[in-house]
Amino acid sequence: MRVFVTGATGFIGSALIPELKAGGHDVVGLARDAAAAAKLEGLGVAVHRGVLEDADSLARGAREADGVIHLAFDHDFSRFVENGQKDSRVVEAMLAVLEGTGKPFVVTSGVNIVTGKVAEETDPTPTEGFGVVRGASELLTLRAAARGVRGMVVRLPQVHDIHRQGLITPMIHIARTKGYVGYAGDGSTGMSAAHVSDVARLYRLALEKGTAGAIYHAVDEDHVTMRAMSEAIAERLGLTARSLAPDEVGDYFRAFAMFAGMDNYASSAITRAALGWTPTGRGMLEDLRECEPDAAI
């Protein structure tokens, strides 16, 4: 299958490319500039030039492919709502050129759009609140099944290896600046997680075997507490970990304060049964204890 991958040079994309090639697929990667194009060429991947700000450029890439995996997203949290709207325009443009083809289209979202409970694959896409930002692209993709597209959603937890750990990576940089590792309250809130190699394999399985209108959760560990992660980071950096009072959280975490107290359990039981996905990668705490704290955010 000729697969068009957006975000191909990113953290997950870099793991997905060899996974797809090992599965016998040809990969076409989106590149926004010459540096990205050179990286893809070095991996033996065909290059499609385009940018998220130009939805038509991505639609051209989708039109020429046998399947699409959409990983790219602008993670500037100061413009989170605007970036969600940009993503929806891109998704809509790509789905439009795939109508009636039956081709697979896998869009990326997050398990944290489901709040207040253990997130499951059967949970409907939110239509209000925090989850709407990524949820809009989910809805567009799920509804595309009625238009002849095998649209599917992969919801991500905190994806990690020793280089990157999702939202925890910028928190490591905060800890180095502050000189200690802080966590909100008693640290019992937490996040679900999965190793990047397992996540890459799930995308391939969804592309090959996934069902139109399905939601899949790329979750290995359903809940890792913030205190446990903070203590693992502190061990790696030679710092201390301590609880933050409610009035300290905002000053410590700044732009990431909204995530600091988020409690996001998630299940992947349905995904594992449907796709035969069995995670085998290292756990989040293992990677944090050996992380590279100088890695770029």
Stockholm file with secondary structure:
# STOCKHOLM 1.0

chainA/1-297         MRVFVTGATGFIGSALIPELKAGGHDVVGLARDAAAAAKLEGLGVAVHRGVLEDADSLARGAREADGVIHLAFDHDFSRFVENGQKDSRVVEAMLAVLEGTGKPFVVTSGVNIVTGKVAEETDPTPTEGFGVVRGASELLTLRAAARGVRGMVVRLPQVHDIHRQGLITPMIHIARTKGYVGYAGDGSTGMSAAHVSDVARLYRLALEKGTAGAIYHAVDEDHVTMRAMSEAIAERLGLTARSLAPDEVGDYFRAFAMFAGMDNYASSAITRAALGWTPTGRGMLEDLRECEPDAAI
#=GR chainA/1-297 SS CEEEEETTTSHHHHHHHHHHHHTTCEEEEEESSHHHHHHHHHTTCEEEECCTTCHHHHHHHHHTCSEEEECCCCCCGGGHHHHHHHHHHHHHHHHHHHTTSCCEEEEEEEGGGSCSSCBCTTSCCCSSSTTHHHHHHHHHHHHGGGGTCEEEEEEECEEECSSCBTTHHHHHHHHHHHTSEEEETTSCCEEEEEEHHHHHHHHHHHHHHCCTTCEEECCSEEEEEHHHHHHHHHHHHTCCEEEECHHHHHHHHGGGHHHHTCCBCBCCHHHHHHHTCCCCSCCHHHHHHTCCTTSCC
#=GC SS_cons         CEEEEETTTSHHHHHHHHHHHHTTCEEEEEESSHHHHHHHHHTTCEEEECCTTCHHHHHHHHHTCSEEEECCCCCCGGGHHHHHHHHHHHHHHHHHHHTTSCCEEEEEEEGGGSCSSCBCTTSCCCSSSTTHHHHHHHHHHHHGGGGTCEEEEEEECEEECSSCBTTHHHHHHHHHHHTSEEEETTSCCEEEEEEHHHHHHHHHHHHHHCCTTCEEECCSEEEEEHHHHHHHHHHHHTCCEEEECHHHHHHHHGGGHHHHTCCBCBCCHHHHHHHTCCCCSCCHHHHHHTCCTTSCC
//
